[in-house]
Amino acid sequence: MTGGDAAAGDAVAPAAGVAPPDHPPGAAERRALVAVLVAVALASLDTAIANTALPTIAADLHAQPAASVWIVNAYQIAVVAALLPLAALGDLVGPRRIFLAGVAVFTVASLACACATSLPALAAARALQGLGAAGPMSVNIALIRLLFPAHRLGRGVGINAFVVGVAFAVGPTVASLVLAVAPWPWLFGINVPLGVMALAFALPALPRSTPRDHVFDPATAGLTALACATLIGAMTAAAQRAGASRVAALLVVGGVALFALLRRQRGHPAPMLPVDLLRRPLFALSALTAVASFATQGLAFVSLPFYFETVLHRNPVETGFLLSPWPIVVAIAAPIAGRMSDRYPPAVLGAVGLALLSAGMASMALLPPSPTVAGIVVRMMLCGVGFGLFQSPNLRALMSSAPPERSGGASGVIAIARLTGQTGGAALVALCLGLAGARGSTWALALGAGFAAVAAIASGARMWAK
């Protein structure tokens, strides 16, 4: 299947044992979609909320700032470690069970976070919360594939991208509003009724699928979790300027675990680390495009606050407003791009969008010393249009190029690509700031333009991929 063939609306079969609807979603499908989107929004909001509230939480728990970073790290590492094992388990037992179990664990863990009275207790609850969040994150696109017919799949992933964009945009604002009227435990406590609501909608409405005949291998799952967690942990440690010995140790452990994993799953028909999918040129190019584009996003959203405040001398409130146009425009553009991907090749839409993103990042790096607010907003909107035009078509291309029985694995790759790109982007910002000081933020923006350009080339190459 070529990139053009995939985009033209060729049949995208569902997971085994489930027939997709051949009509717009009815009442049951809409309830299931609401449940999926609520869970995705909660998982997307949680990192942004915790980042914003970190100083407040650390002060209340009498924790050192360096130690309080584990409130964020415990969640991120747990998510990354669990994504691929849960995606593989979703292919085996069906995405419905993984989704329901994940939301239930996330809800209970959110209550534990709200009740935590010490940093170790909160970090442990956050790790459990990350494990729960990995459930819906690993199978949400696979579930959307079941809820939408092939010719409307782009619309479905566009709605998903819209919700992620809105959650990403409003996360810091939600945290600030909650902290203005309530203590920090409410940041986690608010997840409890929303999680219960998602379960109430999902239980009667989510589609069931026939169990597969593969066997789940706990040893493979452990190696997958260890490899992903240590390799992402190494990037996180580098971003936080940890010692070289610590970063090297994590890389060695991750490399050994990855080598052992590849040997153990050799010849498996549905490997947990989906090397079978990555052997498909269209899927591999789409995954590469996703990693590079999310690295651009990570470079931008970690470096821009430094750029606005240290180079342009804006205050934190102004910085928050100046950051808003990008995610807001993404949230608007993503559903439109999703509908377009049902008619036009995702390879072309993605290449155009990423070229616009590269131009927007380059224009941000070349801002004059005293730019106007309008000049900044226009450039941020250009970045948002480009990213929004790419995101939904790329999701569609990833899911369309994977066999129906590997929907869970493909959904897990999507989540891993996003987290890897964002974490790698943050690590590169730390490197740029360490090498160039205040000018490092400008270096990071220029580097982001380069990553987006590479992603645009990879996206265009999908026109000839099979």
Summary of the structure (lengths in Angstrom):
residues: 466
radius of gyration: 20.9
end to end distance: 4.7
largest distance: 63.1
contacts: 1842
relative contact order: 0.16
helix: 82%
strand: 0%
